[in-house]
Amino acid sequence: MPTYSEHLRSRSDAELVTLLERRPDLANPSPSTLVALAARATSRFSLERALAAVDASSLQVLEAVVALQDVRPAVTSQDVATAIGAPMPEAIAYGLEIALLWGDPTNLHPAPGLGELVGPYPAGLGPVAQTTGAESVLGQTFDAALAAAPIDPAALAAAVAHLLADAPPGAHEVLDALSWGPPVARIPAASSVGQRAAVDWLVTHGLLRAADSARVILPRQLGLALRGGRTHREPAAGEPRPVGTTLPQETVEDESARAAQDAVRLVAGLIREWERVPPPVLRSGGLGVRELRRLASQLEIDDIQAAFVVELAGAAGLIIDDGEDQPTFSPTLDVDEWLDAELPDRWATLATAWLTMTRTPWVVGGRDERGELRAALDPELSRPWAPRLRRAVLAVLDAREPGTVLDADDVAAVLRWRTPRSVPPLTAVAATLREAGVLGVLGANALSAAGRALLRPWPENGTIPAAPHAAGTGMESPVSAERFAAGKAAAAEAIAAVLPVAVSELMLQGDLTGIVPGRPTRELAGLLERMAKVESRGAGVTVRFTIESVRSALDGGQTADELLEELSSHALGEVPQPLEYLVRDAARRHGRLRVGSALGYIRAEDPTLLAGLVDDPSLADLGLVRLAPTVLAAHATPTALLAALRDRGLAPAGEGPDGQVVHARPMVRRVRAGARRRRGAGGVISSAPPTPSAVNGARPAAPSSPADAREWREHLAALVPVLRRAEAEARSDRAAHAHDSGSGGDRGAAGTVDPVAALATLRQAAADGREVWLEIVGPQGTPGRRRVRPLRVDAGRVRAVDTERDAELTVAVHRIAGVTLIDPGEPTT
Amino acid sequence: MTDGPLIVQSDKTLLLEVGHERADACRREIAPFAELERAPEHVHTYRLTPLGLWNARAAGHDAEQVVSVLLEYSRYSVPHALLVDVAETMSRYGRLQLVSDPVHGLVLHALDRAVLEEVLRSRRTAGLVGERLDETDVVVHPSERGHLKQVLLKLGWPAEDLAGYVDGEAHAIALDNATWALRPYQQQAIDSFYFGGSGVVVLPCGAGKTLVGAGAMARSQTTTLILVTNTVSARQWRDELLKRTSLTEDEIGEYSGSRKEVRPVTIATYQVMTTKRKGVYTHLELLDARDWGLVIYDEVHLLPAPIFRMTADLQARRRLGLTATLVREDGREDEVFSLIGPKRFDAPWRDIEAQGYIAPAACVEVRLTLPERERMAYATAEPEDRYRLASCATGKNRIVEELVAKHEGDPTLIIGQYLDQLADLAEHLACDVITGATTVPERQRLFEEFRTGKITKLVVSKVANFSIDLPEASVAIQVSGSFGSRQEEAQRLGRILRPKADGRTAHFYTVVARDTVDQEFAAHRQRFLAEQGYAYTIIDAEDLVTD
């Protein structure tokens, strides 16, 4: 009987390339040999990823094969068709293609380890009952029927029916309840006499088996027989196609443009607030609730949206934990470039950051298992599946005609079909749609042109033929940096196409308001941001000039004339007189009080005393400035001043805050014991802006040229012969080694086998129920050799039955030095 | 993008570019459902509010109309969410109706069963409704008609009141229009009101609201209760009614602090209605003293809260509200909507000015730099004294003199807040002063002399803010006001807006002390006027004096 790895070896190069394409985790990093490939393909992690990506019909096929394999000598595609109720040639072919099945349509096997992942009760069927276990009243007949069951469920069904003719009341109901699973039932309490009798009768007659002291289980053969040989009630329907509503494309694009502008504005607003007052980082690494609320009120949005804006800015690398002693979230150097960019580019940066970020802003404000509030920017909120979820959600919309609006339930229904093994929670789907709406990836809840452009670099929509519905499952090929950049540029271009033309005119009015009849240009927006307060936004902008807003522009270093000139250059018509008065008034009052810094001062009643001091070269170090005839300010501390003046032969006296003379004792330094500097906070958010490959969750992309699809395929095609060659070499090495050490010698073959290959052999043996020689290194480093039948390979341990000692043992994988399959014919020693 | 005059903002404001060639058409179309918030020179701002949309529904407009108007005139695409919201909001009005059932009396009838379920489950409607008749009808206690409407509005399901009105006691009233005629907009306002049953007519100061009231009375031909802000206003209503209608002195009663007459047409002040003795409103019985066929509320935006409560019990009578603005500084617009009724007519200030029914006005702010000594006094004063100090700056007298001299011969009102300042000014200008302490006959004498041109200058306190008809006043000089009240500013401007015989421009001066709270408050008040489209100019006191 061939094994899984032999099966892989027998595949054509083209088939192997397809496999690697469908399951990129197998090719990245490149495996060394085909056995290593087989080992990786049967590792729990890889199987899980592969299984997570199959759709509902493929999953049915896999479940059917797993369920049938132990009750049929060979599972054929016909068996699968009968069990499911419909021929599933495509799903079977796909299962073979991605090597979750192996063999051929006349003899299908699940990949080793797949059964465990599918679960203890595949398709709701119980474990296979061994015929010898049955204490049947019918004895021989029933046992015979059970033995024949794999061939003829009808005969078994007939036998059961015959048997049930004498059954006590309730027995039928019990079997009916269990036949479609779950196949396990609790044994009724002794007090419920009738039920207990029925169950006891069923157990006595071998129709139920005791699973443990409290539960009974329906054996798989009987389950199948009661179901009429079916594993599934009905074949899974095709992918659901929720109706949704359709909006005109124009509306979608307009809303998208509106949202895009708002999103960019909010992030810019966040930067403006935080560049002045960066909020502190919590000890846990997040942003405090109060800080979030403050930001929300500054940006005039709700807390949920504020959390999203914060996370978005973080993901785009615009703000990070600065890692100082008193850590704060501060804008990065990239901010200036971002602020200077044109709106479409700024948007594309945010949108790609969103699509690829592993953050889950929607959980902010909820509570974690310990009941603590989840804070925005908390490192705990990263989920590797988040970017896949976003692409999966958007892919559902992308597959529909432009303008289609689907709600979260609709999208979730499609995802449930596409990836039944990894169904995202509805809240996450809803949050993803909401976030996409805030960003303008969706416009009025339909995917916008810019959103589509954003999705392009990913294989689902690209030229790389990926598995059906692979997007969002981690099954897609990595994306190259060029592709990524090209996608971003395309997204920027797409949003630029729908943004309204920027307007540089401003209508100024006597009530001190100004109106931009459209989207303001960057210069105009900058001017208004500096010197006015926005009252209303939308297609146009209404601003109000107030004394405070003008003052802040003056604080920024501009003069009244400059401001008025700038205003009139944008104004349609004259600057209204009240506004001019306002600006001039503000300027007139601005700076009437002056503030400066000084460390000390010198004052004297007699101006002549001070006159000489300012120009005295020997006092130049003190940085004396005359503030008034009787006051000098100094850039030196009072102590230094006193000393310097005394040196010069003057007789100064210290002065307290109340103006009284104080005779200060010399200052002496003390430090509090035990003051310790706080340890630098661990980097919370990576200070490096995310690179496309890093955020994609994959190793640096294998193909790095823009002609990615073709090259990626070429790369994979080149990989396969390498694997074969390495495989051949490894085998000849092993053969030589085995020859040297003598096969089966007591010294064992410690360290001679590639651990990956060893695991693959163990998994295969476990799947086939075969025995192996296991070379084990003991705790003292002494090698030993056991003949075992592996049961399970999981989580770094192998569970096996030592057939010679008839005992079960568990061996840590790192203690296994070698594994040799035992030919079933070989006698036990 | 089209080239429409309207920009629809996501926050539900509408920006109308006035200079646009289609601006007039657009304004006419959006006026029924959007509230004009401000109307400065270039761009007028309207706002869509649930009340505004419901007003439009009450006037027979539907959401489709509103949406198509927005789409037609909007320069950019209209936010999708806003359109959805408009349709949603408008569809809420009238799903519940108050109807009069021949068997069960007042009944709340639902066109939508779910809505009725929703409101009946609310705790707020408990006790207001009685027996459930069937799935769509429930009996309403007649006494709770107003209260129920208030509650339904709060729940977001405003009811359409179709239950009709009691006829009231008939009383023949006719307009005596031998020498004058109602202006077209006044006639329109009366018709809209009467057709709608009850509601509010919004007309700017000086546009002849009293005549709308008189017209409504003539239309209704019933006994009428008129509620006004104060006694002076009550007398003016009386005089106007005597002059413009067939009513005689014996038919009009005054119900105020000084007189308690109940006649077929009775004019009562808010103050007397809200007087309480031992926690009881002592004059409530006036409301039931006769079978009133019409109740008129003057200056609805000032209606005090107790009157709302009383009005809740008057829902079976026709109600007419008159006001210059629906904006209430206390934000109780929704009570006006539910208790008095939806807006039935609205004519913007500028429209009426354009038709020549209101005099054009020029507003000027004169800024006075305080002398050193006063600035020091101001800087060191307690915060609560500062406004008074700044308002009463002695330099203002000089400026007022200049201004009065500049408009020598024009009827001029000098308006202020502080009595000693006013007394001082009156002495300076050698003219009379009217304050709250001036007796009513004395006030009427002075007003009469001012009207006839016997005196051209009059110093008045805030008693003159409301409802005093001084048609010939063409210059107003404001020396101090009550902090930042926009209401007051509008009312004071209203004093001089009656059209002048020779079509002169009215002048409205505000004298403020520079760099003080006076200037800040003045800015606040002026904002209102600038928003109404009155261009403000600022001049320095020094320039004025040297002119």
HADDOCK unambig.tbl for C-alpha pairs under 7 A between the chains (distance, minus, plus):
assign (segid A and resid 254 and name CA) (segid B and resid 77 and name CA) 6.50 0.50 0.50
assign (segid A and resid 255 and name CA) (segid B and resid 79 and name CA) 6.67 0.50 0.50
assign (segid A and resid 255 and name CA) (segid B and resid 80 and name CA) 6.99 0.50 0.50
assign (segid A and resid 444 and name CA) (segid B and resid 80 and name CA) 6.86 0.50 0.50
assign (segid A and resid 507 and name CA) (segid B and resid 42 and name CA) 6.93 0.50 0.50
assign (segid A and resid 509 and name CA) (segid B and resid 40 and name CA) 6.31 0.50 0.50
assign (segid A and resid 509 and name CA) (segid B and resid 41 and name CA) 6.17 0.50 0.50
assign (segid A and resid 509 and name CA) (segid B and resid 42 and name CA) 6.55 0.50 0.50
assign (segid A and resid 510 and name CA) (segid B and resid 40 and name CA) 6.53 0.50 0.50
assign (segid A and resid 510 and name CA) (segid B and resid 530 and name CA) 6.01 0.50 0.50
assign (segid A and resid 510 and name CA) (segid B and resid 535 and name CA) 6.13 0.50 0.50
assign (segid A and resid 510 and name CA) (segid B and resid 536 and name CA) 6.66 0.50 0.50
assign (segid A and resid 511 and name CA) (segid B and resid 40 and name CA) 6.42 0.50 0.50
assign (segid A and resid 511 and name CA) (segid B and resid 527 and name CA) 5.53 0.50 0.50
assign (segid A and resid 511 and name CA) (segid B and resid 530 and name CA) 4.79 0.50 0.50
assign (segid A and resid 511 and name CA) (segid B and resid 531 and name CA) 5.76 0.50 0.50
assign (segid A and resid 536 and name CA) (segid B and resid 11 and name CA) 6.60 0.50 0.50
assign (segid A and resid 537 and name CA) (segid B and resid 9 and name CA) 5.93 0.50 0.50
assign (segid A and resid 537 and name CA) (segid B and resid 10 and name CA) 6.55 0.50 0.50
assign (segid A and resid 537 and name CA) (segid B and resid 11 and name CA) 6.91 0.50 0.50
assign (segid A and resid 538 and name CA) (segid B and resid 9 and name CA) 4.22 0.50 0.50
assign (segid A and resid 538 and name CA) (segid B and resid 10 and name CA) 4.90 0.50 0.50
assign (segid A and resid 539 and name CA) (segid B and resid 7 and name CA) 6.40 0.50 0.50
assign (segid A and resid 539 and name CA) (segid B and resid 8 and name CA) 6.59 0.50 0.50
assign (segid A and resid 539 and name CA) (segid B and resid 9 and name CA) 5.71 0.50 0.50
assign (segid A and resid 539 and name CA) (segid B and resid 76 and name CA) 6.39 0.50 0.50
assign (segid A and resid 540 and name CA) (segid B and resid 7 and name CA) 6.50 0.50 0.50
assign (segid A and resid 540 and name CA) (segid B and resid 9 and name CA) 6.68 0.50 0.50
assign (segid A and resid 577 and name CA) (segid B and resid 537 and name CA) 6.45 0.50 0.50
assign (segid A and resid 578 and name CA) (segid B and resid 536 and name CA) 6.98 0.50 0.50
assign (segid A and resid 578 and name CA) (segid B and resid 537 and name CA) 6.56 0.50 0.50
assign (segid A and resid 578 and name CA) (segid B and resid 538 and name CA) 6.57 0.50 0.50
